[in-house]
């Protein structure tokens, strides 16, 4: 087997690109495995091929290794292009082009770098071997930049929330127009919604997250979740109405929104929960208390827990507490509370627009999860950690929100009807 002799700099850069792409592939395995096992396995195999090539090239490079690097990178890049332009030819997401994100673009860039360097060495084995010391010092920035690119990709929110979307909806479902209108592609599996008149419920979404789950838990895990939820109900008893929350220092964050209620927040150290684990102390300090209306006597309906964890929090026991985050949020603070005059997660809101209304632009928020554990406000269909609650609707029995243009005036109630109500109550269910 012919051994080639690329310089140490070239080998280090090539190995860094291969290992960076491998780390990204491995980081994506759990999410792809949960969507479709063969795809998850393909990510595992791709990662190990790149690891093996990186080790071989660093220790004893041979021409066939460089050739395999070129071919494998071409296959991986080609597969990415196909899924982003035409959609996968098979599997649950076949037939529809998938959206791109920072993490997968970074992986493709690293694979392209590996292929280009390998081709260059195959053509000129002595590449960079005669560079002077000054040139080598300057060029050493390249492998470092490759490592930084891989690290930022794995640490980015798109790595934690890299979900397929945008494929053609199955029979009985339709595209979610609210998601598509915001930035051109879906951020989570709610890209398709039931093709029925559900009075706007299926249009409600809440931030970036992977699939909402409501899996059965083993008895021991369920018992611990039940114990923790009992603590949240003790908190609900402390703040039964909106007036109790306001008197205790909680302040309004946004208006009443269908599916989400109105949030009253308190952001002390205990509420920010940097560790991301739900200790009993953290359970007693939700960052938001959620109320079913804007009047002082409006009842508490749920909670929103917050975490400043760098990665998706460990949170509650089991697999069902799907945490979310928001992007591109213009926040305006006032004595009355906090408002988001343009909503959240919209791709068309600029910093200049935010400045014009006296707001501050947040590129990305921290982690949040809703908990619907208050007696009488349980979400029977979606589970205790569902992103929205069907019982938090509008006074006309629907879930329709005001338009984006109307949001700029920062209404206290975001329902089109102008007032809250429970669409699941007998009054509305009899007429639907």
C-alpha positions, -999 to 999 in steps of 0.1 A, spaced: 0 0 0 15 33 -11 22 56 18 19 94 11 38 120 30 17 152 35 30 177 60 21 176 97 1 208 92 -20 193 63 -26 161 83 -37 180 114 -61 202 93 -75 172 75 -79 152 107 -96 182 125 -121 186 97 -129 148 97 -132 147 135 -153 178 136 -178 164 111 -178 131 130 -186 148 163 -216 166 146 -228 133 132 -226 117 166 -244 146 183 -273 143 159 -277 105 164 -303 106 193 -327 129 175 -325 111 141 -327 77 158 -359 88 175 -374 99 142 -362 69 121 -338 42 133 -321 36 99 -312 73 96 -298 73 131 -277 42 123 -264 60 91 -252 89 112 -234 65 135 -217 48 106 -208 81 89 -192 93 121 -171 62 126 -159 63 90 -147 98 96 -130 90 129 -112 60 113 -100 81 84 -88 109 108 -68 85 129 -53 67 98 -43 100 82 -26 113 113 -7 81 121 2 66 88 -14 83 58 -19 64 26 -33 75 -8 -63 52 -5 -73 70 27 -73 103 9 -93 88 -19 -118 73 5 -121 107 22 -129 124 -11 -155 97 -20 -171 95 15 -173 133 17 -189 135 -17 -215 109 -7 -223 127 26 -225 161 9 -246 147 -19 -270 131 6 -274 165 23 -280 183 -10 -307 158 -20 -326 161 13 -325 199 12 -334 203 -25 -357 174 -33 -362 155 -1 -352 121 10 -361 93 -15 -373 71 13 -382 71 50 -408 90 70 -396 124 57 -394 113 20 -407 135 -7 -402 169 9 -372 192 10 -358 197 45 -348 230 60 -312 238 66 -297 248 99 -264 260 112 -253 226 125 -258 207 93 -243 235 71 -212 234 94 -210 197 90 -211 200 52 -185 227 52 -161 205 72 -167 176 48 -160 199 19 -128 211 35 -117 174 40 -125 166 4 -106 196 -10 -75 191 11 -75 154 2 -77 162 -35 -49 187 -31 -26 162 -14 -34 135 -40 -24 160 -67 6 174 -48 18 151 -19 44 176 -7 18 203 -1 29 228 26 59 206 35 84 234 25 66 263 41 87 286 62 81 290 99 63 323 95 39 307 70 32 277 92 24 299 122 -1 319 102 -16 288 86 -20 271 121 -51 293 124 -69 270 99 -71 238 120 -80 259 150 -108 275 130 -120 241 119 -122 230 156 -140 262 166 -165 257 138 -173 221 149 -176 232 185 -199 261 179 -221 239 157 -225 212 183 -231 238 210 -257 258 189 -294 256 196 -299 241 162 -280 210 174 -304 205 203 -334 212 181 -325 198 148 -358 183 136 -371 174 102 -398 195 88 -412 209 56 -421 176 40 -454 171 22 -482 166 48 -498 131 50 -534 126 41 -558 143 66 -532 170 75 -522 203 60 -492 227 63 -493 250 93 -495 284 76 -484 303 107 -451 284 108 -444 286 71 -452 323 70 -428 332 98 -395 322 81 -402 299 52 -398 266 70 -409 246 100 -388 244 132 -405 213 147 -428 184 139 -459 206 141 -452 217 105 -483 197 96 -516 201 114 -550 183 111 -571 194 81 -601 201 102 -618 231 117 -604 230 152 -611 267 157 -574 276 153 -560 252 180 -536 235 156 -521 269 145 -508 275 180 -471 268 184 -446 277 211 -409 282 202 -382 258 189 -383 223 203 -381 187 192 -411 164 193 -436 169 222 -439 135 239 -464 119 263 -449 85 268 -460 60 295 -433 60 323 -422 31 344 -437 30 379 -407 44 397 -402 73 373 -439 81 373 -440 81 411 -412 106 412 -429 128 386 -461 126 406 -443 137 437 -427 166 420 -461 177 405 -476 176 439 -451 203 449 -462 224 419 -498 221 432 -486 235 465 -472 265 447 -506 269 429 -523 271 462 -500 299 473 -509 320 442 -545 310 434 -553 343 415 -535 368 394 -539 393 423 -519 370 446 -490 368 420 -489 406 416 -489 412 453 -459 388 456 -438 406 431 -446 387 399 -450 410 369 -468 405 336 -448 392 306 -469 397 275 -506 396 270 -531 368 274 -526 344 245 -548 315 235 -532 282 245 -507 299 267 -527 322 291 -509 352 306 -475 348 322 -466 365 354 -428 362 360 -403 366 387 -366 362 378 -345 357 409 -316 333 411 -339 304 422 -362 309 392 -334 310 367 -321 275 377 -287 274 360 -283 237 366 -314 227 347 -323 200 373 -357 201 390 -348 200 427 -376 205 452 -363 241 457 -365 248 419 -400 233 418 -411 259 444 -398 287 422 -413 287 387 -402 316 366 -438 321 354 -472 316 369 -498 312 341 -533 326 346 -565 320 327 -573 357 322 -561 393 328 -585 402 357 -572 402 392 -594 372 402 -583 351 371 -573 316 384 -539 300 380 -538 274 352 -502 263 350 -465 271 353 -435 278 331 -401 267 345 -370 284 332 -333 273 330 -301 291 320 -285 257 313 -261 258 283 -278 226 269 -313 213 271 -320 208 308 -323 175 325 -355 188 339 -381 164 352 -377 126 354 -386 107 323 -388 117 286 -418 139 284 -407 173 295 -398 188 261 -381 222 267 -382 250 242 -366 283 234 -375 314 214 -354 333 188 -355 368 173 -376 383 201 -380 421 206 -386 427 243 -399 460 257 -398 467 294 -421 490 313 -435 496 347 -466 476 337 -446 445 327 -427 431 297 -441 429 262 -430 414 229 -445 438 203 -436 416 173 -442 382 189 -414 356 188 -396 333 163 -403 355 133 -376 359 106 -388 392 94 -382 413 126 -351 434 125 -331 452 152 -342 485 136 -378 476 139 -372 468 176 -354 500 183 -382 520 167 -406 507 194 -381 512 223 -373 475 226 -343 453 230 -336 425 206 -329 390 219 -313 366 194 -321 336 215 -338 331 249 -330 305 275 -348 272 281 -385 269 292 -410 242 298 -447 245 306 -463 224 333 -501 219 333 -505 204 368 -531 227 384 -563 208 393 -590 216 367 -565 228 341 -548 195 332 -541 189 295 -557 155 291 -548 152 254 -513 166 252 -500 157 286 -487 177 316 -457 192 296 -476 200 264 -466 232 246 -502 247 248 -533 241 268 -567 238 249 -586 251 280 -569 285 276 -589 298 246 -608 329 237 -643 341 246 -658 332 212 -648 296 216 -618 298 193 -580 301 195 -574 327 169 -548 354 177 -546 390 165 -524 396 135 -487 404 137 -495 440 128 -519 443 157 -493 429 181 -472 460 178 -497 479 199 -490 454 227 -526 444 236 -532 429 270 -553 403 253 -540 386 221 -573 368 213 -591 381 182 -622 381 203 -605 404 227 -612 383 258 -603 349 273 -625 319 275 -625 281 276 -633 265 242 -634 231 258 -663 241 281 -698 226 275 -710 260 263 -688 259 232 -685 221 227 -723 218 223 -721 244 195 -691 230 176 
